């Protein structure tokens, strides 16, 4: 059985470079992985007051899907040298209720994508700080700070050869990483 991988994309933008990266990676994934984007755009902002017996339906669905995944892969832009609020909100929702986090002990990965030169390095490492606390076991190598996102895809939104080469290398390393825990 292929390992289910939940991909959390940190951008809601239709033409998002991060979403294109997620799709390219899904296309390149080996048969032993089953990566799927787990949508985060409809999650109400986390509020402990409403996290009782009947939490909002989108939280419930999201948590169920997150729990079902064996690994988590974050593909995110950098906003103000950190992760976009929409992604942090999804992480907060997925980490609760207390003691029932959907992240604990799972293998994970972080890819940051930016049109800028430093490839979202700040977001990538800010995110890793939360993942330490959440006990997500993050792949260390290859690191994935993808800069110059404007040149990563062709006019049909397909990855260029260079992009494909890197993503193939990354997803193969990620496959090896996930298998170490199974
Ligand atoms: C940005 N952007 C940005 N880029 C970067 O490299 N470092 C940064 O700190 C920021 N900060 C930032 C804040 C806000 C509020 C926005 C809207 C944008 C630019 C960002 O990388 C660019 O919009 C990307 O295209 C966003 O990723 P998607 O939507 O293409 O996946």
Backbone and ligand atoms as CSV (ligand in chain L), in Angstrom:
chain,resi,resn,atom,element,x,y,z
A,1,UNK,N,N,0.844,-1.219,0.000
A,1,UNK,CA,C,0.000,0.000,0.000
A,1,UNK,C,C,0.871,1.259,0.000
A,2,UNK,N,N,0.491,2.174,-0.870
A,2,UNK,CA,C,1.267,3.427,-0.936
A,2,UNK,C,C,1.048,4.254,0.326
A,3,UNK,N,N,2.088,4.980,0.716
A,3,UNK,CA,C,2.000,5.830,1.898
A,3,UNK,C,C,1.280,7.140,1.559
A,4,UNK,N,N,0.284,7.446,2.359
A,4,UNK,CA,C,-0.465,8.692,2.123
A,4,UNK,C,C,0.309,9.892,2.667
A,5,UNK,N,N,0.483,10.876,1.815
A,5,UNK,CA,C,1.206,12.090,2.201
A,5,UNK,C,C,0.261,13.280,2.057
A,6,UNK,N,N,0.028,13.991,3.141
A,6,UNK,CA,C,-0.788,15.209,3.071
A,6,UNK,C,C,0.130,16.375,2.727
A,7,UNK,N,N,-0.207,17.091,1.663
A,7,UNK,CA,C,0.569,18.287,1.303
A,7,UNK,C,C,-0.215,19.510,1.734
A,8,UNK,N,N,0.386,20.339,2.577
A,8,UNK,CA,C,-0.234,21.601,2.986
A,8,UNK,C,C,0.456,22.725,2.212
A,9,UNK,N,N,-0.322,23.413,1.387
A,9,UNK,CA,C,0.227,24.500,0.570
A,9,UNK,C,C,-0.107,25.825,1.249
A,10,UNK,N,N,0.908,26.643,1.461
A,10,UNK,CA,C,0.720,27.878,2.237
A,10,UNK,C,C,0.205,29.067,1.457
A,11,UNK,N,N,-0.299,28.852,0.249
A,11,UNK,CA,C,-0.843,29.961,-0.545
A,11,UNK,C,C,-2.220,29.607,-1.067
A,12,UNK,N,N,-3.117,30.578,-1.038
A,12,UNK,CA,C,-4.476,30.370,-1.579
A,12,UNK,C,C,-4.615,30.944,-2.995
A,13,UNK,N,N,-3.546,31.557,-3.482
A,13,UNK,CA,C,-3.592,32.235,-4.775
A,13,UNK,C,C,-3.785,31.220,-5.909
A,14,UNK,N,N,-4.671,31.575,-6.857
A,14,UNK,CA,C,-4.950,30.643,-7.969
A,14,UNK,C,C,-3.675,30.283,-8.737
A,15,UNK,N,N,-2.882,31.314,-9.051
A,15,UNK,CA,C,-1.682,31.066,-9.874
A,15,UNK,C,C,-0.440,30.839,-9.005
A,16,UNK,N,N,-0.660,30.377,-7.798
A,16,UNK,CA,C,0.433,30.212,-6.829
A,16,UNK,C,C,1.583,29.343,-7.354
A,17,UNK,N,N,2.791,29.863,-7.211
A,17,UNK,CA,C,3.978,29.066,-7.558
A,17,UNK,C,C,4.092,27.851,-6.631
A,18,UNK,N,N,3.676,28.024,-5.390
A,18,UNK,CA,C,3.761,26.914,-4.433
A,18,UNK,C,C,2.797,25.792,-4.801
A,19,UNK,N,N,1.611,26.179,-5.244
A,19,UNK,CA,C,0.637,25.163,-5.669
A,19,UNK,C,C,1.133,24.444,-6.931
A,20,UNK,N,N,1.708,25.205,-7.846
A,20,UNK,CA,C,2.271,24.575,-9.055
A,20,UNK,C,C,3.375,23.596,-8.666
A,21,UNK,N,N,4.149,23.981,-7.676
A,21,UNK,CA,C,5.228,23.094,-7.207
A,21,UNK,C,C,4.628,21.817,-6.623
A,22,UNK,N,N,3.555,21.977,-5.860
A,22,UNK,CA,C,2.890,20.806,-5.269
A,22,UNK,C,C,2.386,19.872,-6.373
A,23,UNK,N,N,1.773,20.440,-7.394
A,23,UNK,CA,C,1.260,19.596,-8.487
A,23,UNK,C,C,2.400,18.891,-9.226
A,24,UNK,N,N,3.478,19.615,-9.446
A,24,UNK,CA,C,4.625,19.009,-10.141
A,24,UNK,C,C,5.176,17.855,-9.308
A,25,UNK,N,N,5.260,18.065,-8.013
A,25,UNK,CA,C,5.792,17.019,-7.130
A,25,UNK,C,C,4.863,15.800,-7.093
A,26,UNK,N,N,3.571,16.051,-7.101
A,26,UNK,CA,C,2.604,14.934,-7.130
A,26,UNK,C,C,2.815,14.109,-8.405
A,27,UNK,N,N,3.011,14.810,-9.527
A,27,UNK,CA,C,3.224,14.112,-10.801
A,27,UNK,C,C,4.503,13.278,-10.800
A,28,UNK,N,N,5.507,13.737,-10.045
A,28,UNK,CA,C,6.810,13.056,-10.061
A,28,UNK,C,C,6.943,12.003,-8.975
A,29,UNK,N,N,5.951,11.904,-8.106
A,29,UNK,CA,C,6.073,11.006,-6.950
A,29,UNK,C,C,6.158,9.545,-7.376
A,30,UNK,N,N,6.997,8.764,-6.713
A,30,UNK,CA,C,7.077,7.329,-7.008
A,30,UNK,C,C,5.811,6.616,-6.552
A,31,UNK,N,N,5.547,5.410,-7.095
A,31,UNK,CA,C,4.302,4.703,-6.763
A,31,UNK,C,C,4.123,4.401,-5.277
A,32,UNK,N,N,5.208,4.361,-4.528
A,32,UNK,CA,C,5.072,4.018,-3.100
A,32,UNK,C,C,4.538,5.193,-2.274
A,33,UNK,N,N,4.448,6.366,-2.897
A,33,UNK,CA,C,3.881,7.525,-2.186
A,33,UNK,C,C,2.581,7.935,-2.858
A,34,UNK,N,N,1.621,8.355,-2.016
A,34,UNK,CA,C,0.361,8.872,-2.555
A,34,UNK,C,C,0.144,10.279,-1.995
A,35,UNK,N,N,0.784,11.276,-2.612
A,35,UNK,CA,C,0.644,12.629,-2.094
A,35,UNK,C,C,-0.627,13.301,-2.596
A,36,UNK,N,N,-1.251,14.061,-1.702
A,36,UNK,CA,C,-2.493,14.763,-2.053
A,36,UNK,C,C,-2.511,16.099,-1.320
A,37,UNK,N,N,-2.991,17.131,-2.003
A,37,UNK,CA,C,-3.103,18.425,-1.318
A,37,UNK,C,C,-4.263,18.352,-0.332
A,38,UNK,N,N,-3.970,18.736,0.899
A,38,UNK,CA,C,-5.019,18.839,1.919
A,38,UNK,C,C,-5.355,20.326,2.037
A,39,UNK,N,N,-6.560,20.677,1.564
A,39,UNK,CA,C,-6.906,22.098,1.446
A,39,UNK,C,C,-7.066,22.758,2.825
A,40,UNK,N,N,-6.614,23.997,2.925
A,40,UNK,CA,C,-6.629,24.697,4.218
A,40,UNK,C,C,-7.368,26.041,4.152
A,41,UNK,N,N,-7.864,26.391,2.971
A,41,UNK,CA,C,-8.428,27.729,2.775
A,41,UNK,C,C,-9.772,27.973,3.435
A,42,UNK,N,N,-10.481,26.897,3.780
A,42,UNK,CA,C,-11.819,27.102,4.360
A,42,UNK,C,C,-11.832,26.884,5.883
A,43,UNK,N,N,-10.677,26.792,6.491
A,43,UNK,CA,C,-10.645,26.545,7.941
A,43,UNK,C,C,-10.900,27.843,8.705
A,44,UNK,N,N,-11.952,27.880,9.541
A,44,UNK,CA,C,-12.140,29.080,10.358
A,44,UNK,C,C,-10.906,29.317,11.229
A,45,UNK,N,N,-10.664,30.575,11.558
A,45,UNK,CA,C,-9.511,30.893,12.410
A,45,UNK,C,C,-9.615,30.146,13.731
A,46,UNK,N,N,-8.486,29.623,14.179
A,46,UNK,CA,C,-8.517,28.834,15.402
A,46,UNK,C,C,-8.944,29.689,16.599
A,47,UNK,N,N,-9.861,29.136,17.381
A,47,UNK,CA,C,-10.343,29.802,18.588
A,47,UNK,C,C,-10.696,28.705,19.591
A,48,UNK,N,N,-10.005,28.688,20.693
A,48,UNK,CA,C,-10.215,27.607,21.675
A,48,UNK,C,C,-11.650,27.571,22.186
A,49,UNK,N,N,-12.331,28.714,22.181
A,49,UNK,CA,C,-13.717,28.775,22.684
A,49,UNK,C,C,-14.658,27.866,21.896
A,50,UNK,N,N,-14.355,27.669,20.603
A,50,UNK,CA,C,-15.276,26.853,19.788
A,50,UNK,C,C,-14.725,25.448,19.533
A,51,UNK,N,N,-13.638,25.112,20.246
A,51,UNK,CA,C,-13.034,23.792,20.066
A,51,UNK,C,C,-13.521,22.846,21.171
A,52,UNK,N,N,-14.844,22.718,21.254
A,52,UNK,CA,C,-15.437,21.865,22.293
A,52,UNK,C,C,-16.015,20.604,21.703
A,53,UNK,N,N,-17.248,20.275,22.129
A,53,UNK,CA,C,-17.887,19.036,21.669
A,53,UNK,C,C,-18.253,19.079,20.185
A,54,UNK,N,N,-18.553,20.294,19.699
A,54,UNK,CA,C,-18.936,20.413,18.286
A,54,UNK,C,C,-18.092,21.455,17.571
A,55,UNK,N,N,-16.864,21.098,17.286
A,55,UNK,CA,C,-16.003,22.061,16.584
A,55,UNK,C,C,-16.512,22.293,15.159
A,56,UNK,N,N,-16.100,23.382,14.516
A,56,UNK,CA,C,-16.567,23.662,13.150
A,56,UNK,C,C,-16.300,22.480,12.206
A,57,UNK,N,N,-17.267,22.207,11.343
A,57,UNK,CA,C,-17.181,21.048,10.440
A,57,UNK,C,C,-15.882,21.034,9.609
A,58,UNK,N,N,-15.437,22.179,9.082
A,58,UNK,CA,C,-14.198,22.125,8.290
A,58,UNK,C,C,-12.989,21.683,9.127
A,59,UNK,N,N,-12.994,22.022,10.421
A,59,UNK,CA,C,-11.892,21.546,11.290
A,59,UNK,C,C,-11.944,20.035,11.417
A,60,UNK,N,N,-13.171,19.515,11.603
A,60,UNK,CA,C,-13.338,18.063,11.811
A,60,UNK,C,C,-12.826,17.301,10.592
A,61,UNK,N,N,-13.256,17.735,9.411
A,61,UNK,CA,C,-12.840,17.070,8.166
A,61,UNK,C,C,-11.330,17.151,7.997
A,62,UNK,N,N,-10.795,18.338,8.228
A,62,UNK,CA,C,-9.351,18.539,8.076
A,62,UNK,C,C,-8.584,17.626,9.031
A,63,UNK,N,N,-9.027,17.573,10.274
A,63,UNK,CA,C,-8.325,16.748,11.266
A,63,UNK,C,C,-8.391,15.269,10.891
A,64,UNK,N,N,-9.540,14.825,10.405
A,64,UNK,CA,C,-9.667,13.410,10.003
A,64,UNK,C,C,-8.675,13.081,8.886
A,65,UNK,N,N,-8.606,13.958,7.903
A,65,UNK,CA,C,-7.708,13.707,6.773
A,65,UNK,C,C,-6.248,13.762,7.212
A,66,UNK,N,N,-5.956,14.688,8.098
A,66,UNK,CA,C,-4.584,14.805,8.599
A,66,UNK,C,C,-4.191,13.547,9.381
A,67,UNK,N,N,-5.086,13.070,10.214
A,67,UNK,CA,C,-4.801,11.865,10.996
A,67,UNK,C,C,-4.582,10.656,10.086
A,68,UNK,N,N,-5.307,10.634,8.966
A,68,UNK,CA,C,-5.194,9.493,8.042
A,68,UNK,C,C,-3.858,9.500,7.295
A,69,UNK,N,N,-3.238,10.656,7.197
A,69,UNK,CA,C,-1.979,10.746,6.449
A,69,UNK,C,C,-0.824,10.186,7.278
A,70,UNK,N,N,0.097,9.528,6.571
A,70,UNK,CA,C,1.258,8.955,7.272
A,70,UNK,C,C,2.433,9.923,7.294
A,71,UNK,N,N,2.381,10.918,6.430
A,71,UNK,CA,C,3.473,11.895,6.358
A,71,UNK,C,C,2.886,13.242,5.943
A,72,UNK,N,N,3.607,14.310,6.276
A,72,UNK,CA,C,3.131,15.651,5.907
A,72,UNK,C,C,4.240,16.429,5.203
A,73,UNK,N,N,3.838,17.075,4.135
A,73,UNK,CA,C,4.795,17.866,3.367
A,73,UNK,C,C,4.251,19.285,3.264
A,74,UNK,N,N,5.064,20.247,3.670
A,74,UNK,CA,C,4.649,21.654,3.645
A,74,UNK,C,C,5.328,22.322,2.453
A,75,UNK,N,N,4.526,22.991,1.629
A,75,UNK,CA,C,5.080,23.739,0.491
A,75,UNK,C,C,4.557,25.161,0.635
A,76,UNK,N,N,5.463,26.070,0.953
A,76,UNK,CA,C,4.973,27.373,1.402
A,76,UNK,C,C,5.743,28.563,0.872
A,77,UNK,N,N,5.019,29.657,0.639
A,77,UNK,CA,C,5.699,30.925,0.373
A,77,UNK,C,C,6.216,31.516,1.681
A,78,UNK,N,N,6.955,32.579,1.539
A,78,UNK,CA,C,7.397,33.356,2.705
A,78,UNK,C,C,6.605,34.661,2.721
A,79,UNK,N,N,5.968,34.938,3.836
A,79,UNK,CA,C,5.315,36.227,4.035
A,79,UNK,C,C,6.032,36.912,5.197
A,80,UNK,N,N,6.617,38.033,4.907
A,80,UNK,CA,C,7.291,38.811,5.957
A,80,UNK,C,C,8.229,37.949,6.795
A,81,UNK,N,N,9.011,37.181,6.057
A,81,UNK,CA,C,10.062,36.319,6.643
A,81,UNK,C,C,9.516,35.214,7.542
A,82,UNK,N,N,8.223,34.913,7.390
A,82,UNK,CA,C,7.645,33.810,8.140
A,82,UNK,C,C,6.665,33.079,7.225
A,83,UNK,N,N,5.839,32.194,7.809
A,83,UNK,CA,C,4.851,31.501,6.977
A,83,UNK,C,C,3.570,32.332,6.907
A,84,UNK,N,N,2.810,32.216,5.828
A,84,UNK,CA,C,1.518,32.904,5.757
A,84,UNK,C,C,0.601,32.454,6.898
A,85,UNK,N,N,-0.234,33.392,7.359
A,85,UNK,CA,C,-1.147,33.091,8.458
A,85,UNK,C,C,-2.043,31.903,8.171
A,86,UNK,N,N,-2.425,31.732,6.912
A,86,UNK,CA,C,-3.348,30.632,6.580
A,86,UNK,C,C,-2.711,29.273,6.893
A,87,UNK,N,N,-1.415,29.178,6.701
A,87,UNK,CA,C,-0.733,27.910,6.994
A,87,UNK,C,C,-0.572,27.731,8.506
A,88,UNK,N,N,-0.226,28.815,9.199
A,88,UNK,CA,C,-0.080,28.707,10.655
A,88,UNK,C,C,-1.419,28.338,11.277
A,89,UNK,N,N,-2.493,28.895,10.732
A,89,UNK,CA,C,-3.831,28.542,11.240
A,89,UNK,C,C,-4.104,27.048,11.065
A,90,UNK,N,N,-3.769,26.508,9.903
A,90,UNK,CA,C,-3.993,25.069,9.652
A,90,UNK,C,C,-3.164,24.230,10.622
A,91,UNK,N,N,-1.963,24.669,10.888
A,91,UNK,CA,C,-1.104,23.935,11.830
A,91,UNK,C,C,-1.738,23.977,13.223
A,92,UNK,N,N,-2.228,25.137,13.608
A,92,UNK,CA,C,-2.856,25.257,14.935
A,92,UNK,C,C,-4.104,24.365,15.023
A,93,UNK,N,N,-4.915,24.389,13.990
A,93,UNK,CA,C,-6.134,23.552,13.982
A,93,UNK,C,C,-5.755,22.068,14.049
A,94,UNK,N,N,-4.770,21.675,13.255
A,94,UNK,CA,C,-4.378,20.262,13.193
A,94,UNK,C,C,-3.699,19.771,14.460
A,95,UNK,N,N,-3.175,20.690,15.240
A,95,UNK,CA,C,-2.427,20.304,16.447
A,95,UNK,C,C,-3.331,20.099,17.665
A,96,UNK,N,N,-4.595,20.404,17.511
A,96,UNK,CA,C,-5.528,20.345,18.645
A,96,UNK,C,C,-6.679,19.390,18.384
A,97,UNK,N,N,-7.515,18.922,19.312
A,97,UNK,CA,C,-7.440,19.272,20.722
A,97,UNK,C,C,-6.147,18.745,21.380
A,98,UNK,N,N,-5.839,19.315,22.523
A,98,UNK,CA,C,-4.623,18.970,23.240
A,98,UNK,C,C,-4.504,17.453,23.399
A,99,UNK,N,N,-3.362,16.938,23.042
A,99,UNK,CA,C,-3.132,15.485,23.163
A,99,UNK,C,C,-3.596,14.692,21.962
A,100,UNK,N,N,-4.246,15.369,21.008
A,100,UNK,CA,C,-4.740,14.647,19.826
A,100,UNK,C,C,-4.230,15.289,18.528
A,101,UNK,N,N,-3.002,15.728,18.553
A,101,UNK,CA,C,-2.422,16.374,17.371
A,101,UNK,C,C,-2.342,15.383,16.209
A,102,UNK,N,N,-2.603,15.875,15.024
A,102,UNK,CA,C,-2.485,15.038,13.822
A,102,UNK,C,C,-1.070,15.015,13.265
A,103,UNK,N,N,-0.152,15.690,13.935
A,103,UNK,CA,C,1.212,15.790,13.410
A,103,UNK,C,C,2.209,14.874,14.124
A,104,UNK,N,N,1.926,14.554,15.377
A,104,UNK,CA,C,2.928,13.914,16.242
A,104,UNK,C,C,3.575,12.672,15.647
A,105,UNK,N,N,4.898,12.696,15.621
A,105,UNK,CA,C,5.674,11.517,15.259
A,105,UNK,C,C,5.684,11.186,13.779
A,106,UNK,N,N,5.126,12.078,12.944
A,106,UNK,CA,C,5.075,11.770,11.506
A,106,UNK,C,C,6.312,12.303,10.784
A,107,UNK,N,N,6.759,11.563,9.758
A,107,UNK,CA,C,7.815,12.129,8.925
A,107,UNK,C,C,7.266,13.299,8.108
A,108,UNK,N,N,8.104,14.295,7.882
A,108,UNK,CA,C,7.638,15.472,7.157
A,108,UNK,C,C,8.729,16.089,6.308
A,109,UNK,N,N,8.333,17.101,5.561
A,109,UNK,CA,C,9.287,17.836,4.736
A,109,UNK,C,C,8.826,19.265,4.573
A,110,UNK,N,N,9.766,20.149,4.289
A,110,UNK,CA,C,9.448,21.566,4.066
A,110,UNK,C,C,10.108,22.032,2.779
A,111,UNK,N,N,9.285,22.572,1.896
A,111,UNK,CA,C,9.782,23.204,0.672
A,111,UNK,C,C,9.269,24.636,0.681
A,112,UNK,N,N,10.160,25.603,0.514
A,112,UNK,CA,C,9.698,26.989,0.388
A,112,UNK,C,C,9.993,27.471,-1.025
A,113,UNK,N,N,9.055,28.240,-1.555
A,113,UNK,CA,C,9.148,28.713,-2.947
A,113,UNK,C,C,8.858,30.205,-2.972
A,114,UNK,N,N,9.761,30.959,-3.599
A,114,UNK,CA,C,9.582,32.419,-3.646
A,114,UNK,C,C,10.145,32.973,-4.942
A,115,UNK,N,N,9.535,34.051,-5.455
A,115,UNK,CA,C,10.159,34.715,-6.601
A,115,UNK,C,C,11.488,35.362,-6.208
A,116,UNK,N,N,11.690,35.577,-4.944
A,116,UNK,CA,C,12.908,36.236,-4.459
A,116,UNK,C,C,14.120,35.326,-4.515
A,117,UNK,N,N,15.275,35.936,-4.214
A,117,UNK,CA,C,16.542,35.230,-4.401
A,117,UNK,C,C,16.832,34.218,-3.298
A,118,UNK,N,N,16.286,34.417,-2.103
A,118,UNK,CA,C,16.684,33.518,-1.010
A,118,UNK,C,C,15.672,32.400,-0.772
A,119,UNK,N,N,14.735,32.253,-1.702
A,119,UNK,CA,C,13.899,31.053,-1.720
A,119,UNK,C,C,13.076,30.795,-0.470
A,120,UNK,N,N,12.674,31.860,0.207
A,120,UNK,CA,C,11.800,31.660,1.369
A,120,UNK,C,C,12.503,31.000,2.546
A,121,UNK,N,N,13.815,31.223,2.639
A,121,UNK,CA,C,14.599,30.610,3.714
A,121,UNK,C,C,14.013,30.927,5.103
A,122,UNK,N,N,13.575,32.182,5.286
A,122,UNK,CA,C,13.047,32.594,6.593
A,122,UNK,C,C,11.794,31.810,6.962
A,123,UNK,N,N,10.898,31.675,5.999
A,123,UNK,CA,C,9.656,30.918,6.253
A,123,UNK,C,C,9.977,29.461,6.536
A,124,UNK,N,N,10.881,28.920,5.743
A,124,UNK,CA,C,11.250,27.510,5.857
A,124,UNK,C,C,11.723,27.209,7.285
A,125,UNK,N,N,12.579,28.069,7.792
A,125,UNK,CA,C,13.133,27.789,9.124
A,125,UNK,C,C,12.202,28.207,10.252
A,126,UNK,N,N,11.390,29.226,10.011
A,126,UNK,CA,C,10.380,29.569,11.024
A,126,UNK,C,C,9.420,28.401,11.197
A,127,UNK,N,N,9.042,27.802,10.083
A,127,UNK,CA,C,8.130,26.652,10.114
A,127,UNK,C,C,8.773,25.488,10.866
A,128,UNK,N,N,10.045,25.268,10.618
A,128,UNK,CA,C,10.738,24.165,11.298
A,128,UNK,C,C,10.697,24.330,12.821
A,129,UNK,N,N,10.669,25.561,13.277
A,129,UNK,CA,C,10.590,25.786,14.732
A,129,UNK,C,C,9.302,25.178,15.284
A,130,UNK,N,N,8.172,25.428,14.614
A,130,UNK,CA,C,6.902,24.832,15.061
A,130,UNK,C,C,6.944,23.313,14.945
A,131,UNK,N,N,7.594,22.827,13.897
A,131,UNK,CA,C,7.589,21.377,13.659
A,131,UNK,C,C,8.413,20.622,14.697
A,132,UNK,N,N,9.396,21.285,15.276
A,132,UNK,CA,C,10.139,20.665,16.387
A,132,UNK,C,C,9.165,20.416,17.538
A,133,UNK,N,N,8.400,21.445,17.880
A,133,UNK,CA,C,7.453,21.323,18.988
A,133,UNK,C,C,6.379,20.273,18.691
A,134,UNK,N,N,5.961,20.222,17.424
A,134,UNK,CA,C,4.884,19.298,17.041
A,134,UNK,C,C,5.382,17.873,16.824
A,135,UNK,N,N,6.681,17.664,16.999
A,135,UNK,CA,C,7.282,16.338,16.837
A,135,UNK,C,C,7.090,15.783,15.425
A,136,UNK,N,N,7.177,16.674,14.445
A,136,UNK,CA,C,7.236,16.229,13.052
A,136,UNK,C,C,8.709,15.999,12.734
A,137,UNK,N,N,9.018,14.835,12.186
A,137,UNK,CA,C,10.420,14.473,11.926
A,137,UNK,C,C,10.754,14.923,10.513
A,138,UNK,N,N,11.416,16.063,10.435
A,138,UNK,CA,C,11.570,16.746,9.141
A,138,UNK,C,C,12.826,16.281,8.405
A,139,UNK,N,N,12.625,15.916,7.140
A,139,UNK,CA,C,13.753,15.582,6.257
A,139,UNK,C,C,14.741,16.752,6.252
A,140,UNK,N,N,16.020,16.432,6.427
A,140,UNK,CA,C,17.029,17.514,6.497
A,140,UNK,C,C,17.671,17.817,5.146
A,141,UNK,N,N,17.902,16.756,4.359
A,141,UNK,CA,C,18.577,16.935,3.073
A,141,UNK,C,C,17.842,16.159,1.992
A,142,UNK,N,N,17.647,16.710,0.811
A,142,UNK,CA,C,18.129,18.026,0.413
A,142,UNK,C,C,17.276,19.135,1.018
A,143,UNK,N,N,17.900,20.265,1.340
A,143,UNK,CA,C,17.126,21.438,1.726
A,143,UNK,C,C,16.416,21.957,0.465
A,144,UNK,N,N,15.289,22.634,0.667
A,144,UNK,CA,C,14.523,23.081,-0.506
A,144,UNK,C,C,14.089,24.537,-0.341
A,145,UNK,N,N,15.001,25.441,-0.723
A,145,UNK,CA,C,14.690,26.877,-0.764
A,145,UNK,C,C,14.666,27.240,-2.235
A,146,UNK,N,N,13.482,27.260,-2.823
A,146,UNK,CA,C,13.406,27.442,-4.273
A,146,UNK,C,C,13.157,28.906,-4.610
A,147,UNK,N,N,14.206,29.598,-5.044
A,147,UNK,CA,C,14.107,31.019,-5.413
A,147,UNK,C,C,13.854,31.164,-6.904
A,148,UNK,N,N,13.615,32.409,-7.322
A,148,UNK,CA,C,13.384,32.676,-8.751
A,148,UNK,C,C,12.186,31.912,-9.284
A,149,UNK,N,N,11.109,31.860,-8.500
A,149,UNK,CA,C,9.950,31.030,-8.869
A,149,UNK,C,C,9.352,31.416,-10.219
A,150,UNK,N,N,9.541,32.662,-10.622
A,150,UNK,CA,C,9.022,33.115,-11.919
A,150,UNK,C,C,9.616,32.347,-13.087
A,151,UNK,N,N,10.768,31.725,-12.869
A,151,UNK,CA,C,11.426,30.963,-13.951
A,151,UNK,C,C,11.301,29.443,-13.750
A,152,UNK,N,N,10.518,29.017,-12.776
A,152,UNK,CA,C,10.452,27.569,-12.482
A,152,UNK,C,C,9.498,26.778,-13.383
A,153,UNK,N,N,8.570,27.520,-14.035
A,153,UNK,CA,C,7.528,26.837,-14.825
A,153,UNK,C,C,7.454,27.459,-16.210
A,154,UNK,N,N,7.014,26.649,-17.196
A,154,UNK,CA,C,6.873,27.200,-18.543
A,154,UNK,C,C,5.484,27.820,-18.721
A,155,UNK,N,N,5.169,28.232,-19.953
A,155,UNK,CA,C,3.909,28.952,-20.185
A,155,UNK,C,C,2.682,28.062,-19.983
A,156,UNK,N,N,2.892,26.740,-19.949
A,156,UNK,CA,C,1.770,25.817,-19.664
A,156,UNK,C,C,1.755,25.364,-18.210
A,157,UNK,N,N,2.469,26.101,-17.381
A,157,UNK,CA,C,2.552,25.792,-15.946
A,157,UNK,C,C,3.245,24.476,-15.650
A,158,UNK,N,N,3.982,23.973,-16.630
A,158,UNK,CA,C,4.751,22.740,-16.391
A,158,UNK,C,C,6.134,23.104,-15.867
A,159,UNK,N,N,6.700,22.262,-14.994
A,159,UNK,CA,C,8.026,22.582,-14.461
A,159,UNK,C,C,9.091,22.552,-15.559
A,160,UNK,N,N,10.039,23.463,-15.494
A,160,UNK,CA,C,11.164,23.412,-16.431
A,160,UNK,C,C,12.005,22.187,-16.080
A,161,UNK,N,N,12.943,21.868,-16.966
A,161,UNK,CA,C,13.776,20.681,-16.742
A,161,UNK,C,C,14.523,20.791,-15.412
A,162,UNK,N,N,15.018,21.988,-15.140
A,162,UNK,CA,C,15.791,22.207,-13.903
A,162,UNK,C,C,14.915,21.993,-12.662
A,163,UNK,N,N,13.684,22.534,-12.741
A,163,UNK,CA,C,12.742,22.368,-11.619
A,163,UNK,C,C,12.431,20.889,-11.419
A,164,UNK,N,N,12.180,20.228,-12.545
A,164,UNK,CA,C,11.816,18.809,-12.474
A,164,UNK,C,C,12.949,17.987,-11.871
A,165,UNK,N,N,14.158,18.292,-12.297
A,165,UNK,CA,C,15.330,17.554,-11.775
A,165,UNK,C,C,15.396,17.677,-10.255
A,166,UNK,N,N,15.223,18.900,-9.771
A,166,UNK,CA,C,15.326,19.095,-8.319
A,166,UNK,C,C,14.176,18.401,-7.594
A,167,UNK,N,N,12.961,18.572,-8.106
A,167,UNK,CA,C,11.800,17.990,-7.407
A,167,UNK,C,C,11.861,16.464,-7.409
A,168,UNK,N,N,12.405,15.907,-8.480
A,168,UNK,CA,C,12.551,14.443,-8.532
A,168,UNK,C,C,13.524,13.979,-7.449
A,169,UNK,N,N,14.619,14.706,-7.358
A,169,UNK,CA,C,15.617,14.372,-6.327
A,169,UNK,C,C,14.987,14.497,-4.932
A,170,UNK,N,N,14.218,15.558,-4.759
A,170,UNK,CA,C,13.610,15.785,-3.439
A,170,UNK,C,C,12.614,14.678,-3.094
A,171,UNK,N,N,11.744,14.362,-4.036
A,171,UNK,CA,C,10.674,13.403,-3.730
A,171,UNK,C,C,11.249,11.994,-3.533
A,172,UNK,N,N,12.360,11.696,-4.208
A,172,UNK,CA,C,13.012,10.393,-3.979
A,172,UNK,C,C,13.615,10.334,-2.577
A,173,UNK,N,N,14.224,11.435,-2.155
A,173,UNK,CA,C,14.765,11.492,-0.785
A,173,UNK,C,C,13.623,11.399,0.228
A,174,UNK,N,N,12.527,12.045,-0.089
A,174,UNK,CA,C,11.373,12.026,0.824
A,174,UNK,C,C,10.802,10.607,0.924
A,175,UNK,N,N,10.766,9.908,-0.185
A,175,UNK,CA,C,10.295,8.516,-0.174
A,175,UNK,C,C,11.164,7.680,0.781
A,176,UNK,N,N,12.483,7.835,0.660
A,176,UNK,CA,C,13.405,7.103,1.533
A,176,UNK,C,C,13.181,7.463,2.992
A,177,UNK,N,N,12.904,8.730,3.240
A,177,UNK,CA,C,12.684,9.229,4.601
A,177,UNK,C,C,11.412,8.617,5.191
A,178,UNK,N,N,10.345,8.626,4.424
A,178,UNK,CA,C,9.063,8.079,4.913
A,178,UNK,C,C,9.227,6.590,5.207
A,179,UNK,N,N,9.930,5.881,4.336
A,179,UNK,CA,C,10.093,4.430,4.515
A,179,UNK,C,C,10.888,4.097,5.773
A,180,UNK,N,N,11.742,5.005,6.196
A,180,UNK,CA,C,12.525,4.739,7.420
A,180,UNK,C,C,11.636,4.645,8.655
A,181,UNK,N,N,10.458,5.224,8.557
A,181,UNK,CA,C,9.562,5.250,9.724
A,181,UNK,C,C,8.465,4.197,9.632
A,182,UNK,N,N,8.434,3.447,8.531
A,182,UNK,CA,C,7.326,2.495,8.339
A,182,UNK,C,C,7.820,1.063,8.421
L,1,LIG,C1,C,5.241,38.474,0.194
L,1,LIG,N1,N,6.319,38.021,-0.556
L,1,LIG,C2,C,7.524,37.738,0.079
L,1,LIG,N2,N,8.528,37.078,-0.592
L,1,LIG,C3,C,9.679,36.735,0.063
L,1,LIG,O1,O,10.572,36.119,-0.531
L,1,LIG,N3,N,9.863,37.089,1.381
L,1,LIG,C4,C,8.922,37.749,2.098
L,1,LIG,O2,O,9.115,38.000,3.276
L,1,LIG,C5,C,7.702,38.101,1.433
L,1,LIG,N4,N,6.693,38.748,2.116
L,1,LIG,C6,C,5.438,38.833,1.544
L,1,LIG,C7,C,4.365,39.273,2.319
L,1,LIG,C8,C,3.094,39.305,1.771
L,1,LIG,C9,C,1.939,39.724,2.643
L,1,LIG,C10,C,2.887,38.921,0.426
L,1,LIG,C11,C,1.494,38.938,-0.179
L,1,LIG,C12,C,3.939,38.534,-0.343
L,1,LIG,C13,C,6.163,37.735,-1.992
L,1,LIG,C14,C,5.762,36.284,-2.218
L,1,LIG,O3,O,6.931,35.477,-2.210
L,1,LIG,C15,C,5.065,36.137,-3.562
L,1,LIG,O4,O,3.840,36.857,-3.537
L,1,LIG,C16,C,4.826,34.680,-3.930
L,1,LIG,O5,O,4.423,34.608,-5.270
L,1,LIG,C17,C,3.773,34.043,-3.024
L,1,LIG,O6,O,3.712,32.654,-3.267
L,1,LIG,P1,P,2.626,32.017,-4.251
L,1,LIG,O7,O,1.302,32.632,-3.935
L,1,LIG,O8,O,3.072,32.322,-5.648
L,1,LIG,O9,O,2.689,30.552,-3.973
